[in-house]
């Protein structure tokens, strides 16, 4: 109840095995632990924790303002409530290669199954925005090497993201991806591919698992699961989808209340209290105290 039954090591081992299955693993973004619980309830393969979402929840733009303790803390809160593996965005690793090594070990301690780091300069920005600046290949290679060496669990997945497509072109992005694999990356995250041909070119060039980012309103076409499977991708994330769904509903709901003076017309759009309590496994907490669930909903 309070924590998932599976240990972090068990979740990592299951994730590592699933990456070799040939199946496309679907990881929707969780903006909080409750969302992660619903993602599991709906039968997805894992949970993704977006740096952009974490920053937005703090009222900040996605430009690298969040800190290691903030990101690690949120990662732990989410990873602990689900039996699914959780992958987290650690932006540029919170500093130099030594910071990157510490970041890996902290995420290990927090129960994450893996993380991705990117080759942008600070202040970084969303991968689907223009005019991003990226670091030299040699600098990112050092961070990837540090991350790989810092792993204490062989099944912790180090994912190297490259944002080079926008500024250097597809071929240079592929070259960077190959360098990151040589440096020890377990998986590659090619950001902001513009069409299926580019996704296919990245797959043709690399033998390691690949992650596709299906974020809304970005530079990549929103490909279906079948399309991504045909392209040979191993994992897909929907990083900001749940936040956008929630904020859209909140926006409309608040307008309705302001206009009509009541939320009565919104009840059918809300999660019912009984469904929330079922998701939270409220009744099971009676194991500890019979006075906790002694009411009717």
JOUR-V714589 format. One record per backbone hydrogen bond with DSSP energy under -0.5 kcal/mol. NH is the residue of the N-H (numbers start at 1). CO is the residue of the C=O. Records with the same first field share a line. If there is no record, write none. Layout:
BEGIN
NH->CO ; CO
END
This chain:
BEGIN
4->80
11->7
12->8
13->9
14->10
15->11
16->12
17->13
18->14
19->15
20->16 ; 17
21->18
25->23 ; 234
27->25 ; 236
28->26 ; 46
29->238
30->48
31->29
36->32
37->33
38->34
39->35
40->36
41->37
42->38
43->40
44->39
45->26
46->26
47->85
48->28
49->87
50->48
54->50
55->51
56->52
57->53
58->54 ; 55
59->56
60->55
63->61
71->67
72->68
73->69
74->70
75->71
76->72
77->73
78->74
79->75
80->76
81->78
82->79
85->45
87->47
88->114
89->49
90->88 ; 116
93->90
99->96
100->96
101->97
102->98
103->99
104->100
105->101
106->102
107->103
108->104
109->105
110->106
111->108
112->107
113->86
114->86
115->157
116->88
117->159
118->91
119->161
121->133
129->126
135->119
139->136
140->136
141->137
142->138
143->139
144->140
145->141
146->142
147->143
148->144
149->145
150->146
151->147 ; 148
154->152
156->153
157->113
158->156
159->115 ; 157
160->158 ; 187
161->117 ; 159
162->189
166->163
167->163
168->164
169->164 ; 165
173->169
174->170
175->171
176->172
177->173
178->174
179->175
180->176
181->177
182->178
183->179
184->181
185->180
186->158
187->158
188->209
189->160
190->188 ; 211
191->162 ; 189
193->190
198->195
199->195
200->196
201->197
202->198
203->199
204->200
205->201
206->202
209->186
211->188
212->235
214->212 ; 237
215->213
218->215
223->221
228->224
229->225
230->226
231->227
232->228 ; 229
233->228
234->210
235->210
236->25
237->212
238->27
244->240
245->241
246->242
247->243
248->244
249->245
250->246
251->247
252->248
253->249
254->250
255->251
256->252
257->253
258->254
259->255
260->256
261->257
266->263
267->264
269->266
270->266 ; 267
276->272
277->273
278->274
279->275
280->276
281->277 ; 278
282->277
284->281
285->281 ; 282
286->283
287->284
288->285
289->285
292->289
END
